Amino acid sequence: MQFYDQISCDYKPFVMFFNRENFISNTVNTDSLGFRHNFFNDDLKLQSDFYDHEEVSLVIGGSCVFGFGSSNDSNTISSLLTKKTNHVYLNFGATAFNSKQELILFLNFFQKFRKIKNVIIVSGVNDLYLNLSSKQDEWGDFFFKSKFDKIHNYYKNRNNIKLRFRELLSKFSNNTYKKIDIRNINFDKIEQNFKNLFSLWFALSNNYNFNIYYFLQPLASWTKKKLSDSETAIFEILDNSNDDAHQILKKISLIENHNKYNAMFAKISKKIGINFIDLNDEFKSLKSLDNSLFVDRIHLTNEGYEEISKIILNQI
């Protein structure tokens, strides 16, 4: 996880940010665009290696699809799907992306491929997180917004001596940490967002002739699993952390939130015509459910990603 924490991001047009380019390690590697390397024919390939490939499928989502927690590039969902089939699945995972950013990423790159067979989205938690942790307006919200605001305000006021002095003082202040105000989830707003997005995905799939699937990503508590010894130790650390992110994820993990979210997706997907599968419900029937499948509340181990890949292949 040290390598994953080091990746950070690069700022990009339209999507605001994307995975850091040309990151190299024994665990995780990205290409010159920031896409994670893909397993193919017993080797790891760049995304650009598949632009002229006869047919590919794309796996889209946030850090779960990117593969946070997997031991190497060949154990991500997309790489595991490729291993199990004679078909290429590419990693379109982007750390901290929300559902709109996932769509924009697709729009920016999908026409580089000759033919797309399936678009598989494994997502959902980041939208809940942002809904809880920020003031939503008609523009929506995204991760790292405070950094964008800080940079923008700095350059807007770069000639303001008083501002610079206050910033200098803040570096030495012990009271600069501002705790996030955790609200209740506004499911009405989330539902409207996904109605719009699912309609767009459906129209794109019809126009460009690809299959579209939406998988709600698993959270440890939503699967109702019995935690393994290692998971218990990790969750004890997270539950006692003062970090706002862990506290927000703890609130998201309440079963009633999963029930509402699942029902919302089931209703919207049926109305619009999107294939929807809840990975949390699928996990509940796993024989390996009590094994160590999670490295934290939302990211998985190699075995966890292996189980997701099996479920996806059984559903598409």
N, C-alpha and C positions, 0 to 999 in steps of 0.2 A: 504493500500500500504506500510505502515511501515514494516509489517511482510514480504512482498515480497522483500523489499530492504535489509532485514536482512539475507535472505537465503544464499546469496553468492554461492560458489561452492567448490567442492573437486576435486583435480587433479586425473585423471584416465588414465589407458593405452588406447592407440589407439584413443579415442575421445578427449584427452587432458584434459577435465574437464567435470563434471556433477553436477547435483543439489546436494546441501549439504545433507549429510546423517542424518537421525534421527532428522530432524527439527520438533519441536513441537510448535504449537500455536493454538489459537481458529479459525484461518482462513485457514492456510495451513500446511500440515503435509507430511513428506516424510518417506520412510522406510529405512532399513539398507543399501540399494543400492542407494538411492537417488530418487527413483520413487515416484511420488505423490500418496497418498492413493486413492483407487477407490471405488465408491459407488456400493453396490450390496446387494440385499435382505434387504433393510432398514438398512444397516450397512456399515461401511467403512472397506475395506479389503486391505491387502498388495498384491503386484504383485505376490509374491511367492505362495499366496493362490490359484492361478489359474493355476499353472503348470500342474496339473493333471485334469483340467477341460476339458470336452469333446470337446469344441470348443470356441475360443475367436476371437475377432477382435482387432487390434491395431490402435490407433490414434497417429500419429507421427508428430512432428513439434517442434517449438521453444517455446518461452514463452507464445504465444497465446494458444497452445495446453496444456501447463502446467497449464494455467489458471490464469495468472496475471490479477488481478482486480476482480476475482470472490470472493464472500464473504466467501466461504468455499469449502471444497473438493468435496462436492456433486453438485456443480454448474459449474464444468469444462465440456468441450465438451464431454469427454468420459463418465463421470458420468451421464450426461443428456441423452446421447444416451442409456446407460444401463437402466435408469429409463423408457424410452419410449418403450423399447422392452423387450423381454424375452432372450436377448442375452447379453453377456459380452463384453464390450468395455474397453480396458485398456489404461491408460495414459502413452504414451511414449514421453511426452513433456519434452524438455530439454532447459533451459534458455540459450539463445545466441547461439544455434546451427546453423550451416550452413547446406546446403543440403547434403554435403558429410558426415558430422558427424551424421546426421539423419540415413543415410544408414548404417554406421558403427555400430551405436547403435542397429539397427535392427539385423545385422549379429551377434552381440555378444550375443543376447538373444532369437532369434526367435525359435531356436531348443529346448528350454526348454518347449515349449507348445506342446500339443498333436496334435492340429489342429488349423490353423489360417484360418479364413473365409475371412476377409477383412483387407487390409492395407489401411488406410485412412490418407493421408498426407495433413496437413493444414499448408502451409509454403509459402516462397518466399521473404519476406521483408529482412531477414538477409543477403541474398546473394546480394541484391541490396546495402545494407548498406556497406558491406565489399568492394564491387566493387568501391564505391564512396570514401571510407575513407582510403584506403590502396594501396600500390604499389603491384599489382598482378604479381606474376611470375608463373611458371609452377606448383608450389606446391600449389598455392591458398593461402588463408589466413583464419584466425579465430579470434574470439574475445579474448581479454586478451593476445594477442601475445606479447605486450610490457612488460607484467608482466613476461612471460616466458623468454624473452630476458634479462630482468634485473636480474632475479635470476640466469640464466645461466652465464651471464657476471660477476656477483658477485663472484660465486664460481670458475670460471675460473681464476679470478684475485684476489682471496682472500688473496694472499700473497703480493699483490701490495700495498704498503703503500700509494703511491700517489693517487691511486684510492679510497682508504678508506677515505683519507683526502678530496678529492673532493666530495664524497658522504656526508660526514659530513657537509661540507660547503653548499651543496645544500639544506639541511634541513632548513637552516636559510636564504636562498635566497628568495627574492620576485619575482624572474624572472625565476623560474624553469618550469613554465607552457608553454608547446609548443602546439600551436594551430594546429589542424589537417588540412592538405591541402585537401580541398574538390574538387574533380575532376568531370569530366563528366562521366556518366555511360557508360561502355564499353559493349554494348549489344552483340557484336560479341563474346566476351569472355564468357559472361554469357550463351549465346545460346549453345556454344560448351560444356560447363559444364553440362547443362541439357540434351543435346543429349546423352552424355555418361551415365549420371545417369538414365535417363528414359530407356535406353537400358538395363541397369543392373536390374532395378526394373521389367521390362517386362520379362526378362529371369528368374528372381527369382519367379515371380508370376506363370509362366508357369511350372517351375520345381517343385514348392512346392504347386501348385494348390490353390492359393488364388487370390481374386479379388484385383486390385490395382486402387486407385483413388487419383488424385492430385487436391486439392482445393487451389487456390490462396487466401491467407488470405486477409481480408478486411482492408483497411485504411480509416479513416473517410472521407478524402477529395476525395478519389477514388470512394466512394459511392455517392458523390455529395449530401450528406444529409444536411438538414438545422440543424445547431447546436442548441441543447437545451441550456437553460440558464447555466446549470452547465458545459456543454461542452465548451460553449463560454468562461466562466471564466477560465477554465483549459487551453484552447488553448491560451488565452491571456498571461497567465503566461509562457507557453512553448515558445511562439513566441518571448517573450522578454528575454528569458534566454540566457546567454552566454555559456551555455553548448554545446559543439560540437555535442553531440548526437542529441539534439533537432533540431539543424540547419541542420544536415544531413537528418534527417527524414522529415524536412520541404521541403527540395529539392526533396527527393524521392517522396513526396506527390503530385508533379505536375502531372496534368492530362495526359500530353503527355508521361510521364514515364509509367503510367498505360496502356495507349493505346499500346505502343511498347511492354511492358511486356506481356500483354494479347495476342497480335497477335503472339508473339514468342512462348508462351506456346501452343496456339491453333495449330500452324503449326507443332511443334515437336510432340505433343501428337497424332495428327492425323496420322503422318508418322510412329510412333513407335507402336501405339496401346494402349496408356495410356488414361484412362478416365480423362478428364480435365474439371473442373468447376471453373469459376471465381466467388468467393463469392461477390465481389464488384458489379458485374452485377446483381446477385441474390438479394442483399440488396436493389437495386434501386426500386424494386417493393414491398417492405415491407410496410404494413400499419403503422407499428411502427417506420418507418425510422427516423422520427423527434424526437423520444424519446431519452433519455439519454442512448445510446448504448456503448459509449466509455469512458474510464477513461484517455486515452491519445491517441496519433495518431494510435497506433497499438494494444492496449490492451482494453478489453471490460468489460462491466458490466455484471451482471447476466443475464439481459434481452438480451444483445448482444450475449452472449454465447448460450442462449436459442434459438435465431433465427438461429444461425449457426447450431445447432443440428437438427433443423427442416429441414433446407435446405439439410443437408447431408442425412437424412433419405428419403427425396423426390428424391434424386439423385442416391442412391445405390440400 
